[in-house]
Each structure stands twice: as C-alpha cells, then as structure tokens.
Amino acid sequence: MINKVEDKMEKIKCPNCGHTLIFATNIDAELKCNRCKKIIKIQKEKSEEHAQTIVK
C-alpha cells in the first residue's frame, strides 16, 4: 500500500513564459526553463508567504 502525501502538490510555472516547470510541495532549487532557456531560482516552503521566484 502506498502512503498518500497529505500536502497537495502545486504547479510551479516559469514567471517569464508560463511553462510548467515542476510539481512540488516545497522546493529550494535553480531550474532552467526548457521553453525560454532562462534560469529560475525557486524557494517555496509549505506556506505561500515565504515563496520566492527569481529569473536570472
């Protein structure tokens, strides 16, 4: 039996072009968007008030 994750995953999109990058509950990473080739730094905790997305 698989344990269900209690926290719902959210869709994290590129702020530049709107392409979906990843589904996550919390993340601290830098990703490169496949569509617009920008590097995006993402810091998202469980609470939305601490979320940050920066395009480099």
C-alpha positions as CSV (number, residue, x, y, z in Angstrom):
1,M,0.0,0.0,0.0
2,I,1.3,3.4,-0.9
3,N,1.1,6.2,1.7
4,K,-0.7,9.3,0.4
5,V,1.1,12.7,0.7
6,E,-1.1,14.9,2.9
7,D,0.2,18.2,1.4
8,K,-1.1,18.9,-2.1
9,M,1.5,19.4,-4.8
10,E,1.4,22.7,-6.6
11,K,2.2,23.5,-10.2
12,I,5.3,25.8,-10.3
13,K,5.5,27.8,-13.6
14,C,8.2,29.9,-15.2
15,P,7.4,33.5,-14.4
16,N,8.8,34.5,-17.8
17,C,6.8,32.3,-20.2
18,G,4.3,30.4,-18.1
19,H,5.7,26.9,-18.9
20,T,5.1,24.4,-16.1
21,L,8.5,23.5,-14.6
22,I,7.7,21.1,-11.7
23,F,5.0,19.9,-9.3
24,A,6.2,20.2,-5.7
25,T,5.1,20.9,-2.1
26,N,8.3,22.6,-1.1
27,I,11.4,23.3,-3.2
28,D,14.7,25.2,-3.0
29,A,16.4,25.0,-6.4
30,E,17.5,26.6,-9.6
31,L,15.9,25.3,-12.8
32,K,16.4,26.1,-16.4
33,C,13.1,26.5,-18.4
34,N,13.0,24.3,-21.5
35,R,10.9,26.8,-23.4
36,C,12.6,30.2,-22.8
37,K,16.0,28.9,-21.6
38,K,16.0,31.3,-18.6
39,I,17.5,30.1,-15.2
40,I,14.9,30.4,-12.5
41,K,15.7,30.3,-8.8
42,I,12.8,29.0,-6.8
43,Q,12.3,29.0,-3.0
44,K,9.0,27.7,-1.8
45,E,8.1,26.4,1.6
46,K,4.8,25.0,2.7
47,S,3.5,28.5,3.4
48,E,2.9,30.8,0.4
49,E,4.0,33.9,2.3
50,H,7.7,32.6,2.1
51,A,7.6,31.7,-1.6
52,Q,10.1,33.5,-4.0
53,T,10.7,33.1,-7.7
54,I,13.6,34.9,-9.3
55,V,14.5,34.9,-13.0
56,K,18.2,35.2,-13.7
